[in-house]
Amino acid sequence: MNFLKYTSYLYLAFGIYFLYDGYTKWNTNETPLLSFIIAGLAIFMFFFRRKFAKKFEDRNKQS
């Protein structure tokens, strides 16, 4: 189950990419709203998956 530890960082990478994309769209007067929404969702998923993986790991240690 080491895969769950690394997938959360993939969400973080996507979040950083979409923050950059939104910033560049903001500077060119395009609509960056969708990029910022996806970035927020990806960063939320990073923390959620990290918490879930830790909870799952703690449950396996107790058994």
CNS distance restraints for C-alpha pairs under 8 A (distance, minus, plus):
assign (resid   1 and name CA) (resid   5 and name CA) 7.75 0.50 0.50
assign (resid   2 and name CA) (resid   6 and name CA) 7.06 0.50 0.50
assign (resid   3 and name CA) (resid   7 and name CA) 6.37 0.50 0.50
assign (resid   4 and name CA) (resid   8 and name CA) 6.91 0.50 0.50
assign (resid   4 and name CA) (resid  49 and name CA) 7.65 0.50 0.50
assign (resid   4 and name CA) (resid  53 and name CA) 6.20 0.50 0.50
assign (resid   5 and name CA) (resid   9 and name CA) 7.83 0.50 0.50
assign (resid   5 and name CA) (resid  50 and name CA) 7.00 0.50 0.50
assign (resid   5 and name CA) (resid  53 and name CA) 6.48 0.50 0.50
assign (resid   6 and name CA) (resid  10 and name CA) 6.94 0.50 0.50
assign (resid   7 and name CA) (resid  11 and name CA) 6.77 0.50 0.50
assign (resid   7 and name CA) (resid  49 and name CA) 7.99 0.50 0.50
assign (resid   8 and name CA) (resid  12 and name CA) 6.56 0.50 0.50
assign (resid   8 and name CA) (resid  45 and name CA) 7.26 0.50 0.50
assign (resid   8 and name CA) (resid  46 and name CA) 4.78 0.50 0.50
assign (resid   8 and name CA) (resid  47 and name CA) 7.52 0.50 0.50
assign (resid   8 and name CA) (resid  49 and name CA) 5.65 0.50 0.50
assign (resid   8 and name CA) (resid  50 and name CA) 6.06 0.50 0.50
assign (resid   9 and name CA) (resid  13 and name CA) 6.21 0.50 0.50
assign (resid   9 and name CA) (resid  46 and name CA) 6.58 0.50 0.50
assign (resid  10 and name CA) (resid  14 and name CA) 6.33 0.50 0.50
assign (resid  10 and name CA) (resid  46 and name CA) 7.97 0.50 0.50
assign (resid  11 and name CA) (resid  15 and name CA) 6.12 0.50 0.50
assign (resid  11 and name CA) (resid  42 and name CA) 5.19 0.50 0.50
assign (resid  11 and name CA) (resid  43 and name CA) 6.53 0.50 0.50
assign (resid  11 and name CA) (resid  45 and name CA) 6.53 0.50 0.50
assign (resid  11 and name CA) (resid  46 and name CA) 5.36 0.50 0.50
assign (resid  12 and name CA) (resid  16 and name CA) 6.25 0.50 0.50
assign (resid  12 and name CA) (resid  42 and name CA) 6.37 0.50 0.50
assign (resid  12 and name CA) (resid  43 and name CA) 5.63 0.50 0.50
assign (resid  12 and name CA) (resid  46 and name CA) 5.65 0.50 0.50
assign (resid  13 and name CA) (resid  17 and name CA) 6.19 0.50 0.50
assign (resid  14 and name CA) (resid  18 and name CA) 6.14 0.50 0.50
assign (resid  14 and name CA) (resid  39 and name CA) 7.00 0.50 0.50
assign (resid  14 and name CA) (resid  42 and name CA) 6.45 0.50 0.50
assign (resid  15 and name CA) (resid  19 and name CA) 6.13 0.50 0.50
assign (resid  15 and name CA) (resid  38 and name CA) 7.12 0.50 0.50
assign (resid  15 and name CA) (resid  39 and name CA) 4.16 0.50 0.50
assign (resid  15 and name CA) (resid  40 and name CA) 6.77 0.50 0.50
assign (resid  15 and name CA) (resid  41 and name CA) 7.64 0.50 0.50
assign (resid  15 and name CA) (resid  42 and name CA) 4.92 0.50 0.50
assign (resid  15 and name CA) (resid  43 and name CA) 5.43 0.50 0.50
assign (resid  16 and name CA) (resid  20 and name CA) 6.26 0.50 0.50
assign (resid  16 and name CA) (resid  39 and name CA) 6.83 0.50 0.50
assign (resid  17 and name CA) (resid  21 and name CA) 6.15 0.50 0.50
assign (resid  17 and name CA) (resid  39 and name CA) 7.66 0.50 0.50
assign (resid  18 and name CA) (resid  22 and name CA) 5.93 0.50 0.50
assign (resid  18 and name CA) (resid  35 and name CA) 5.33 0.50 0.50
assign (resid  18 and name CA) (resid  36 and name CA) 6.59 0.50 0.50
assign (resid  18 and name CA) (resid  38 and name CA) 6.73 0.50 0.50
assign (resid  18 and name CA) (resid  39 and name CA) 5.07 0.50 0.50
assign (resid  19 and name CA) (resid  23 and name CA) 6.13 0.50 0.50
assign (resid  19 and name CA) (resid  35 and name CA) 6.72 0.50 0.50
assign (resid  19 and name CA) (resid  36 and name CA) 6.03 0.50 0.50
assign (resid  19 and name CA) (resid  39 and name CA) 5.65 0.50 0.50
assign (resid  20 and name CA) (resid  24 and name CA) 6.23 0.50 0.50
assign (resid  21 and name CA) (resid  25 and name CA) 6.18 0.50 0.50
assign (resid  21 and name CA) (resid  32 and name CA) 7.80 0.50 0.50
assign (resid  21 and name CA) (resid  35 and name CA) 6.49 0.50 0.50
assign (resid  22 and name CA) (resid  26 and name CA) 6.04 0.50 0.50
assign (resid  22 and name CA) (resid  32 and name CA) 4.71 0.50 0.50
assign (resid  22 and name CA) (resid  33 and name CA) 7.30 0.50 0.50
assign (resid  22 and name CA) (resid  34 and name CA) 7.94 0.50 0.50
assign (resid  22 and name CA) (resid  35 and name CA) 5.02 0.50 0.50
assign (resid  22 and name CA) (resid  36 and name CA) 5.78 0.50 0.50
assign (resid  23 and name CA) (resid  27 and name CA) 6.42 0.50 0.50
assign (resid  23 and name CA) (resid  32 and name CA) 7.28 0.50 0.50
assign (resid  24 and name CA) (resid  28 and name CA) 6.48 0.50 0.50
assign (resid  25 and name CA) (resid  29 and name CA) 6.26 0.50 0.50
assign (resid  25 and name CA) (resid  30 and name CA) 5.07 0.50 0.50
assign (resid  25 and name CA) (resid  31 and name CA) 6.50 0.50 0.50
assign (resid  25 and name CA) (resid  32 and name CA) 5.45 0.50 0.50
assign (resid  26 and name CA) (resid  30 and name CA) 5.88 0.50 0.50
assign (resid  26 and name CA) (resid  31 and name CA) 6.72 0.50 0.50
assign (resid  26 and name CA) (resid  32 and name CA) 5.74 0.50 0.50
assign (resid  32 and name CA) (resid  36 and name CA) 6.32 0.50 0.50
assign (resid  33 and name CA) (resid  37 and name CA) 6.21 0.50 0.50
assign (resid  34 and name CA) (resid  38 and name CA) 6.18 0.50 0.50
assign (resid  35 and name CA) (resid  39 and name CA) 6.09 0.50 0.50
assign (resid  36 and name CA) (resid  40 and name CA) 6.07 0.50 0.50
assign (resid  37 and name CA) (resid  41 and name CA) 6.17 0.50 0.50
assign (resid  38 and name CA) (resid  42 and name CA) 6.04 0.50 0.50
assign (resid  39 and name CA) (resid  43 and name CA) 6.16 0.50 0.50
assign (resid  40 and name CA) (resid  44 and name CA) 6.11 0.50 0.50
assign (resid  41 and name CA) (resid  45 and name CA) 6.12 0.50 0.50
assign (resid  42 and name CA) (resid  46 and name CA) 6.23 0.50 0.50
assign (resid  43 and name CA) (resid  47 and name CA) 6.65 0.50 0.50
assign (resid  44 and name CA) (resid  48 and name CA) 6.14 0.50 0.50
assign (resid  45 and name CA) (resid  49 and name CA) 5.81 0.50 0.50
assign (resid  46 and name CA) (resid  50 and name CA) 6.14 0.50 0.50
assign (resid  47 and name CA) (resid  51 and name CA) 6.12 0.50 0.50
assign (resid  48 and name CA) (resid  52 and name CA) 6.10 0.50 0.50
assign (resid  49 and name CA) (resid  53 and name CA) 5.98 0.50 0.50
assign (resid  50 and name CA) (resid  54 and name CA) 6.23 0.50 0.50
assign (resid  51 and name CA) (resid  55 and name CA) 6.19 0.50 0.50
assign (resid  52 and name CA) (resid  56 and name CA) 6.08 0.50 0.50
assign (resid  53 and name CA) (resid  57 and name CA) 6.07 0.50 0.50
assign (resid  54 and name CA) (resid  58 and name CA) 6.14 0.50 0.50
assign (resid  55 and name CA) (resid  59 and name CA) 6.20 0.50 0.50
assign (resid  56 and name CA) (resid  60 and name CA) 6.38 0.50 0.50
assign (resid  57 and name CA) (resid  61 and name CA) 6.37 0.50 0.50
assign (resid  58 and name CA) (resid  62 and name CA) 6.47 0.50 0.50
assign (resid  59 and name CA) (resid  63 and name CA) 6.72 0.50 0.50
